[in-house]
Amino acid sequence: MKKELIELRVNGRAHELAAQPNSLLLDVLRQDLDLTGSKRGCDDSSCGACTVQVDGVPMLACTMLAASYQGCEITTVEGISEGGGLAALQKAYGDFGGSQCGYCTPGFMMTVRWLLANNPDPSEAEIREALSSNLCRCTGYSQMYQAIRAVIEAEQQRMEQELVGAKHS
């Protein structure tokens, strides 16, 4: 099959590359752009290990044709760092042991990032519902919930401190 020139915007950068029309986004990210955070777990959209965000919405890269997402903003786990370091969520997953083997972790992080962007203080039930599209075989999930709750609490404390600081200014 003949390759076609496509343009993808990934993690804030434009990339022009040649890809077959039937190339999956997951393969283009991993093989052509060397962004290996998203993993191939099941190939049938049932595990969530390949989750990326497209225009801020979590989607499964193992089922998406890369050429169909030209003009969209694609974010992978590599694109969520903050100031060149780990994002608070990435650090919390490490601190609380939420990543165990780490294979599914990027997909979970992309889903949690979406959840927190849309609901900064989700209930335990809302967290569980959001994460129901991702599977992990190692952690038992409790460490992930602890990490997510820690990020939420830290963000709430940061916002409270900013309010107090603004009142004293």
C-alpha positions, 0 to 999 in steps of 0.5 A: 500500500502506498504511503500518504503524507499526513500532518499530525499535531502531537503534544503541541508540535506539528509532525509531517510524516508518510503513513499508509492510509490504514496506519493506526494512530498507536502505531504512528505514535510509537513507530514513527514519532517514537512516543512509546508511552501509549501501549498496545494491550488488546487491539480490540479497545477493551483495555485502555492501555493505548489511551491518548487525548484527542482535543482533550477527550480520551480515545483509544489509539489502537482503533483510530486511523492516524490520517483521520486525526489531522487537524486535531490536537493529540496528547500522549502521556509524554505531553503531560509533563509540567515544566520539564518535570513530572506532572503532579499526577505522574509523581503521585502514581509513583509515590503511592505505587499506583503504577506497579508494572507501569504498562497500563499507567499511561492510559490511566493517566490520560483518562484521569487527566480528562476527568480532573479537567472536567471535574476538579473534585470527583467523588469516589464513584465518579473516579471509579466510573471514569477509570472503568474503561481502563484495565490493570492486572497488577495494582488492585486499583486502591493505590491508583485511587489514593494517588488521584485523591492526593492530587485532588487534595494537593490542588485544593490546598494550592487553590486555598493558599492562592485565595489567602495570598490574594486576600492579603495582597 
